[in-house]
Amino acid sequence: MSAEEKDLSEELIREAENAANSNSTEEASQETSEKDSTQTEIAPETSEIDSIKAELIAAQDRNLRLMAEFDNFRRRTAKEQLDLIETANAKLLEKLSEVLDNFERAFAAENKANDLEAFEKGMQLIHTQFAKTLTDAGLEQIDPVGQEFDPNCQEALMQQPSEDIPEGHVVTVFQKGYRLKGKILKTAKVIVSSGK
């Protein structure tokens, strides 16, 4: 190999080394910048995750408090309903106790054996008082004599032929029914006409 060729090959080797060095420097700087950008991307993601975790913990705490408040509200409402029912029953029972007192006075009267007519009149007065107390509380009697049979509020015990009452209508009430403010408490037991 001549001296010129040697110099040329050395020069080419140097250029290749310089190019390789500059490429590795560029790659290193690119890697460094990529690492920096990744770290800056990771840093916001980490703080965002932390804030989301904090929001989740706060929401769970609010949810627990809300559930506890609702549970307390439910218990308080149930207790208030029971108190209301007991109070309503107390008023009715107070009125019924007056009827009971009248019964006891009537039975304790000394002259009940001597004056049966007065005793009967007293019982009728007590019955009237009792019926008025129940009516004032919202209780209605179902007395469907002569009306068409209604299976919603009446119970047919039997059928009986009748000259006066048309078929399918109530002939006799065997036991009265009761309704409280429009709701059936007890159906009336009736005998229904089968026609002539």
C-alpha positions in Angstrom: 0.0 0.0 0.0 1.3 3.4 -0.9 1.6 6.3 1.5 -1.3 8.1 -0.2 -3.6 5.1 0.2 -2.6 4.8 3.8 -3.4 8.4 4.5 -6.7 8.1 2.7 -7.7 5.0 4.7 -6.6 6.6 8.0 -8.6 9.7 7.1 -11.7 7.5 6.2 -11.3 5.7 9.5 -11.2 8.9 11.4 -14.2 10.3 9.7 -16.1 7.0 10.4 -15.0 7.3 14.1 -16.1 10.9 14.2 -19.4 10.1 12.6 -19.9 7.2 15.0 -19.0 9.4 18.0 -21.3 12.2 16.8 -24.2 9.6 16.3 -23.6 8.2 19.8 -23.6 11.7 21.3 -26.8 12.5 19.5 -28.4 9.3 20.6 -27.2 9.9 24.1 -28.6 13.4 24.1 -31.9 12.0 22.5 -32.1 9.4 25.2 -31.5 12.0 27.9 -34.1 14.2 26.5 -36.5 11.3 26.2 -35.9 10.3 29.8 -36.4 13.9 30.9 -39.7 14.1 29.0 -40.8 10.7 30.3 -40.0 11.8 33.8 -41.9 15.0 33.3 -44.8 13.0 31.9 -44.6 10.5 34.8 -44.5 13.3 37.4 -47.9 14.9 36.3 -49.4 11.4 36.0 -48.3 10.6 39.5 -49.8 13.8 40.9 -53.0 13.3 38.9 -53.3 9.7 40.3 -52.7 11.0 43.9 -55.4 13.7 43.4 -57.9 11.1 42.0 -57.1 8.8 45.0 -57.8 11.7 47.4 -61.1 12.4 45.6 -62.0 8.8 45.8 -61.3 8.7 49.6 -63.3 11.8 50.1 -66.2 10.4 48.1 -66.1 7.1 50.1 -66.2 9.1 53.3 -69.1 11.2 52.1 -70.9 8.0 51.0 -70.3 6.4 54.5 -71.6 9.5 56.2 -74.7 9.7 53.9 -75.5 6.0 54.6 -75.2 6.6 58.3 -77.5 9.6 58.1 -80.0 7.7 56.1 -80.0 4.8 58.5 -80.5 7.2 61.4 -83.4 8.9 59.4 -85.0 5.6 58.8 -84.9 4.6 62.5 -86.2 8.0 63.5 -89.0 7.8 61.0 -90.0 4.3 62.1 -90.0 5.4 65.8 -92.1 8.5 64.9 -94.6 6.3 63.1 -94.9 4.0 66.1 -95.4 7.0 68.4 -98.1 8.4 66.0 -99.9 5.1 66.0 -99.7 4.8 69.8 -101.0 8.4 70.2 -103.9 7.7 67.8 -104.7 4.5 69.7 -104.5 6.4 73.0 -107.1 8.9 71.9 -109.4 6.1 70.7 -108.9 4.1 73.9 -109.6 7.1 76.0 -113.0 7.5 74.4 -113.6 3.7 74.6 -112.7 3.8 78.3 -115.7 6.2 78.9 -118.0 3.6 77.3 -116.5 1.0 79.6 -117.1 3.2 82.6 -120.7 3.6 81.6 -121.1 -0.2 81.4 -119.6 -0.7 84.8 -121.9 2.0 86.3 -124.9 0.3 84.7 -124.0 -3.1 86.1 -123.2 -1.7 89.5 -126.6 0.0 89.8 -128.5 -1.4 92.8 -131.9 -1.1 91.3 -131.2 -3.0 88.0 -133.2 -6.0 89.1 -136.2 -3.8 90.0 -136.3 -1.6 87.0 -135.4 -3.6 83.8 -136.9 -1.0 81.5 -134.5 1.7 82.9 -131.6 -0.8 82.6 -132.4 -1.5 79.0 -132.7 2.2 78.2 -129.2 2.7 79.8 -127.8 -0.1 77.7 -129.2 1.5 74.6 -127.6 4.8 75.5 -124.3 3.1 76.1 -124.6 1.3 72.7 -125.3 4.7 71.0 -122.3 6.2 72.7 -120.1 3.3 71.7 -121.4 3.4 68.0 -120.7 7.2 67.9 -117.2 6.7 69.2 -116.4 4.2 66.5 -118.1 6.4 63.8 -116.0 9.4 64.9 -112.9 7.2 64.6 -113.8 6.6 60.9 -115.5 3.2 61.2 -118.5 2.6 58.9 -121.0 -0.3 59.0 -121.6 -2.2 55.8 -125.4 -3.0 55.8 -126.3 -3.9 52.2 -129.9 -5.2 52.7 -131.7 -4.9 49.3 -128.5 -3.9 47.4 -126.9 -5.9 44.7 -124.4 -8.5 45.9 -120.8 -7.1 45.8 -118.1 -9.8 46.3 -115.6 -7.1 47.1 -117.2 -6.2 50.5 -119.7 -9.0 51.1 -119.4 -12.7 51.6 -122.4 -14.9 50.5 -123.3 -17.6 52.9 -126.2 -19.0 50.9 -128.9 -18.3 48.4 -132.6 -18.0 49.4 -135.7 -17.5 47.2 -137.5 -14.2 47.8 -140.7 -12.7 46.5 -139.7 -9.1 47.2 -136.0 -8.9 46.4 -134.7 -9.5 42.9 -132.1 -12.2 42.1 -128.5 -11.4 43.0 -129.5 -8.9 45.7 -129.0 -9.2 49.4 -131.9 -10.6 51.4 -130.5 -10.7 54.9 -127.3 -9.6 56.6 -126.2 -12.4 58.8 -123.2 -10.4 60.2 -122.5 -6.7 59.4 -119.2 -5.7 57.7 -117.0 -2.8 58.6 -115.0 -0.3 56.6 -112.4 2.1 58.0 -112.0 5.3 55.9 -112.9 3.5 52.7 -110.8 0.3 53.4 -112.6 -2.9 54.1 -111.8 -4.2 57.6 -114.4 -7.0 57.7 -116.7 -8.2 54.9 -120.5 -8.5 55.6 -121.8 -12.0 55.7 -125.1 -12.1 53.7 -127.8 -14.3 52.3 -128.4 -13.6 48.6 -131.7 -13.8 46.8 -132.1 -16.5 44.1 -135.2 -14.9 42.8 -138.8 -16.1 42.9 
